[in-house]
Amino acid sequence: IVLTQSPGTLSLSPGERATLSCRASQSVSSSYLAWYQQKPGQAPRLLMYGATSRATGIPDRFSGSGSGTDFTLTISRLEPEDFAVYYCQQYVSSPLTFGGGTKVEIK
Amino acid sequence: QVQLVQSGAEVKKPGASVKVSCKASGYTFTSYYMYWVRQAPGQGLEWMGIINPSGGTTTYAQNLQGRVTMTRDTSTSTVYMELSSLRSEDTAVYYCARRASPGRNPYYFDYWGQGTLVTVSS
């Protein structure tokens, strides 16, 4: 399953809303989709799983939605620590695959 | 607390092999499958394979079949990833990542190692 993330780069200011898209080449049934955040020089960090469930310790400004082939990660109000690269990952079938990433940068 | 601690950076020549380790602590090592994921410089994430720390069974990405070997040592709670016949395209950060719950089907990852940079250069 190929995951296509858009946009490639999102330039926003702190306090703004970020909307990131992940589109799958075929249906991701049971919403077997996860989101990760990665900062420079660090390993990815799990944000969301099951498309809509926040991982432990993730603040509620992060939310996920979608089903089938279209999924969205929303950050309601960007904090300085949220500027990073975000990846989606499907785990409905093997091989598991990742999207190409969306970079959220400070405008 | 769960920790995955990987071995240090490596520099290898084309055609050589590299073996990266990932030592787990803070949980029952044999209960959770471990994955390996790599990331070329400035690129996205690529799944390499998976190992069952209990029985040692493995599944590898098709594009790495024949070059990658994953093993484990239950006495030290360590998994290993060895990649042979290295080429420049294998230059990447290699991560181990724990399946978020017991089971064998594809899943997401709750804990990651810190990453090991492998540089392939003549």
Interface residues (C-beta under 8 A of the other chain):
Chain A: Y32 A34 A43 P44 R45 L46 Y49 A55 Y87 Q89 Y91 V92 S93 S94 P95 L96 T97 F98 G99 G100 G101
Chain B: G44 L45 E46 W47 T59 A61 Q62 Y95 A97 A100 N105 P106 Y107 Y108 F109 D110 W112 G113 Q114 G115
